[in-house]
């Protein structure tokens, strides 16, 4: 990711500690790796972080000893973070760290801890209580989305990183358009888009690039295959990259030869739906109201049933983050608790991507990345939303 200063990390941790206190907890065990990276600046394939009011313990294995030690010693990391390197197993080292917390309620990330590992910790704590008598041990409390809710509002460093990533992605329009040619296989075009992303400076693609042609474009997340792009096809393109650890995402539509009336109607409806959704974005608006604005336009075109997914998803260290921009749940309280809805706040970044899919004909999705600002929103990605009309093969 972009190099977060100690001040950035301290501010993120401070917001998390407030949430921990609000939940009546004495600490949190963080095991989701993007959450650890967000809080500490430490990216690894194995690790955990125990956050307490008086300090943090980062646990990782010998492969990352040097990297983690340099982070702790350099002054770039959290001022109150110490390092513990795994000796025999990660679970055993983490369990020992938990026991040192004493008689407190320790939260754990229920969505990111396996049942087996949770059972191991519970048994270890119970065994310790049985063998050590009056020595207090912590209790483990399931939590949901504590770090993710902090991550949903980006700080200044994250916003600038996402702006730059979106600018870089938008600059590739001509290169990507040139790849959409009759006679090429979907998977060939997808591979070439991935190469364009790499050459532009992206670390990697943010997800598996989608190139779906003809009837395949009616499948929202079709995987590119051996089908060749042919005259009359709608071609759905969905691609994105990772820049300094942060993901951006964009969808556009091309046709091989002039678009027919059905393709034009689908495209006009989706562009209008996206415009309507973007127009309502501002602080305090419910995420589901953004979805509703897009959905109403498509319903007016008779395409309500052709829109089969949510209108957007948060962007950041992961390609799908909070906020989720989907349909309103009749039980809004439950939806908010589950992260399926919520009010927008300045600093949130998410996609706006309505779509309409007609089996046998094809599908259209137009996707851009949007930042919520103090008085509205800023569209970060800038590519033409018109149908990209590519030459059809000459009649033979």
Residue pairs with C-beta under 8 A, 6 or more apart in sequence:
1 37
1 41
1 43
1 161
1 244
1 245
1 246
1 317
2 157
2 158
2 160
2 161
2 244
2 245
2 246
3 41
3 76
4 12
4 41
4 157
5 76
5 157
6 75
6 76
6 77
6 78
6 79
8 155
8 157
9 39
9 40
9 41
9 77
9 78
10 78
10 79
11 155
12 38
12 39
12 150
12 155
13 39
13 51
13 56
13 78
15 150
16 28
16 39
16 51
16 146
16 147
16 150
17 51
17 53
19 146
19 149
19 150
20 26
20 27
20 28
20 51
20 53
20 107
20 146
21 53
23 107
23 141
23 143
23 146
24 105
25 104
25 105
25 106
25 107
25 141
25 143
26 52
26 53
26 101
26 104
26 105
26 106
26 138
27 50
27 51
27 52
27 53
27 101
27 104
27 106
27 107
27 138
28 50
28 51
28 106
28 107
28 108
28 109
28 143
28 146
28 147
29 48
29 49
29 50
29 51
29 94
29 98
29 106
29 107
29 108
29 109
29 113
29 140
30 36
30 39
30 48
30 49
30 50
30 51
30 109
30 147
31 48
31 49
31 108
31 109
31 112
31 113
32 109
32 111
32 112
32 147
33 43
33 44
33 45
33 47
34 317
34 318
35 49
35 109
35 112
35 147
35 148
35 151
36 42
36 44
36 47
36 48
36 49
36 58
37 43
37 245
37 317
38 147
38 150
38 151
38 317
39 49
39 51
39 56
39 78
39 147
40 49
40 56
40 58
40 71
40 77
40 78
40 81
41 71
41 76
41 77
42 58
42 60
42 64
42 67
42 68
42 71
42 77
43 245
44 60
44 63
44 64
44 67
44 68
46 60
46 61
46 63
46 64
46 90
47 58
47 59
47 60
47 64
48 58
48 59
48 60
48 90
48 94
49 56
49 57
49 58
49 59
50 56
50 57
50 59
50 94
50 97
50 98
50 101
50 106
52 101
54 80
55 80
55 81
55 82
56 78
56 80
56 81
56 82
57 81
57 82
57 83
57 84
57 97
58 68
58 72
58 81
58 82
58 83
58 84
59 83
59 84
59 85
59 86
59 90
59 93
59 94
59 97
60 68
60 83
60 85
60 86
61 85
61 86
61 90
62 85
62 86
65 85
68 83
68 85
69 83
71 77
72 81
72 82
72 83
84 93
84 97
85 93
86 92
86 93
87 93
91 117
91 120
91 121
94 121
95 120
95 121
95 124
95 125
98 106
98 121
98 124
98 125
98 137
98 138
98 140
99 124
99 125
99 128
99 137
99 138
101 138
102 136
102 137
102 138
103 136
103 137
103 138
104 138
104 139
105 138
105 139
105 141
106 138
106 139
106 140
106 141
107 140
107 141
107 142
107 143
107 146
108 118
108 121
108 140
108 141
108 142
108 143
109 143
109 144
109 146
109 147
110 142
110 143
110 144
111 144
111 145
118 140
121 140
122 140
125 137
125 138
125 139
125 140
128 135
128 137
129 135
129 137
144 337
144 338
144 339
145 322
145 339
148 321
148 322
148 339
149 322
149 339
151 316
151 317
151 321
151 322
152 314
152 321
152 322
152 323
152 345
152 348
153 345
153 346
153 347
153 348
154 162
154 316
154 347
154 348
154 349
154 371
155 347
158 246
158 316
158 349
159 347
159 349
159 371
161 243
161 244
161 245
161 246
162 246
162 248
162 315
162 316
162 349
162 369
162 371
162 380
163 371
163 380
164 243
164 244
165 202
165 241
165 242
165 243
165 244
165 246
165 247
165 248
166 248
166 369
166 380
166 381
166 382
167 380
167 382
168 200
168 201
168 202
168 241
168 243
168 248
169 200
169 202
169 240
169 241
169 248
169 250
169 381
170 250
170 381
170 382
170 383
171 200
172 196
172 197
172 200
173 383
173 384
175 196
176 193
176 196
176 237
176 239
176 252
177 254
177 388
177 390
179 189
179 192
179 193
179 196
180 189
180 229
180 235
180 237
180 254
180 256
180 388
180 390
181 189
181 229
181 390
181 391
182 228
182 229
182 230
182 231
182 256
182 390
182 391
182 392
182 393
183 228
183 229
183 230
183 393
184 228
184 229
185 224
185 225
185 226
185 227
185 228
185 229
186 211
186 212
186 213
186 216
186 224
186 225
186 226
186 227
186 228
186 229
187 211
187 224
187 225
187 226
189 211
189 224
189 229
190 208
190 209
190 210
190 211
190 224
190 239
193 209
193 211
193 237
193 239
194 205
194 209
194 239
197 204
197 205
197 239
197 241
198 204
200 241
201 243
202 241
202 242
202 243
203 241
203 242
203 243
203 244
203 245
204 241
204 242
205 239
205 240
205 241
205 242
206 240
206 241
206 242
206 247
206 248
206 249
206 319
207 240
207 247
207 249
207 319
208 223
209 224
209 237
209 238
209 239
210 221
210 222
210 223
210 224
210 236
210 237
210 238
210 239
210 251
211 224
211 235
211 236
211 237
212 219
212 222
212 224
212 235
212 236
212 363
213 227
213 228
213 229
213 230
213 233
213 234
213 235
213 236
213 256
214 227
214 229
214 230
214 232
214 233
214 234
214 362
215 359
215 360
215 361
215 362
216 222
216 225
216 227
216 236
216 362
217 233
217 234
217 235
217 236
217 253
217 357
217 362
217 363
217 364
218 357
218 358
218 359
218 360
218 361
218 362
218 363
219 357
219 363
220 308
220 309
220 355
220 357
220 363
220 365
222 236
229 235
229 256
230 256
230 393
231 256
231 257
231 392
231 393
232 255
232 256
232 257
232 260
232 392
233 255
233 256
233 362
234 253
234 254
234 255
234 259
234 263
234 266
234 361
234 362
234 363
234 364
235 253
235 254
235 255
235 256
235 390
236 251
236 253
236 362
236 363
236 364
236 365
237 251
237 252
237 253
237 254
238 249
238 250
238 251
238 365
238 367
239 249
239 250
239 251
240 247
240 248
240 249
240 250
240 319
241 247
241 248
245 317
246 315
246 316
246 317
247 315
247 316
247 317
247 318
247 319
248 315
248 369
248 380
248 381
249 315
249 319
249 351
249 367
249 369
250 367
250 368
250 369
250 381
250 383
251 353
251 355
251 365
251 366
251 367
252 366
252 367
252 383
252 384
252 385
252 388
253 267
253 364
253 365
253 366
253 387
253 388
254 387
254 388
254 389
254 390
255 263
255 387
255 388
255 389
255 390
256 390
256 391
256 392
257 389
257 390
257 391
257 392
258 389
258 392
259 267
259 387
259 389
262 358
262 361
263 361
263 362
263 364
263 387
264 387
265 301
266 303
266 306
266 356
266 358
266 361
266 362
266 363
266 364
267 364
267 366
267 387
269 297
269 298
269 301
269 303
269 356
269 364
270 298
270 354
270 355
270 356
270 364
270 365
270 366
271 366
271 385
272 297
272 301
273 293
273 294
273 295
273 297
273 298
273 307
273 354
274 294
274 352
274 353
274 354
274 366
274 368
274 385
276 293
276 294
276 296
276 297
277 290
277 291
277 293
277 294
277 311
277 312
277 352
277 354
278 352
278 368
278 370
278 377
278 379
279 293
280 289
280 290
280 293
281 290
281 344
281 352
281 370
281 372
281 376
281 377
282 344
282 372
282 375
282 376
282 377
283 343
283 344
283 345
283 346
283 372
283 374
283 375
284 343
284 344
285 343
285 344
286 328
286 332
286 341
286 342
286 343
286 344
287 312
287 323
287 324
287 325
287 326
287 341
287 342
287 343
287 344
287 350
288 325
288 326
288 327
288 328
288 329
288 332
288 335
288 341
289 328
290 311
290 312
290 325
290 344
290 352
291 310
291 311
291 312
291 325
291 326
291 327
291 328
292 327
292 328
294 307
294 311
294 352
294 354
295 304
295 307
295 311
295 327
295 354
297 354
298 304
298 306
298 307
298 354
298 356
301 356
303 356
306 355
306 356
306 357
306 358
307 354
307 355
307 356
307 357
308 355
308 357
309 355
310 324
310 325
310 326
310 327
311 325
311 326
311 352
311 353
311 354
312 324
312 325
312 350
312 351
312 352
312 353
312 370
313 319
313 320
313 321
313 323
313 324
313 325
313 350
313 351
314 320
314 321
314 322
314 323
314 324
314 348
314 349
314 350
315 321
315 349
315 350
315 351
315 369
316 349
322 339
322 342
323 339
323 342
323 344
323 348
323 350
324 339
324 340
324 341
325 350
325 351
325 352
326 340
326 341
328 335
328 341
329 335
329 340
329 341
332 341
335 341
336 342
344 372
345 372
346 372
346 373
346 374
347 371
347 372
348 371
348 372
349 369
349 370
349 371
349 372
349 380
350 369
350 370
351 367
351 368
351 369
351 370
352 367
352 368
352 370
353 365
353 366
353 367
353 368
354 365
354 366
355 363
355 364
355 365
355 366
356 363
356 364
357 363
357 364
366 385
368 379
368 380
368 381
369 379
369 380
369 381
370 377
370 378
370 379
370 380
371 377
371 378
371 380
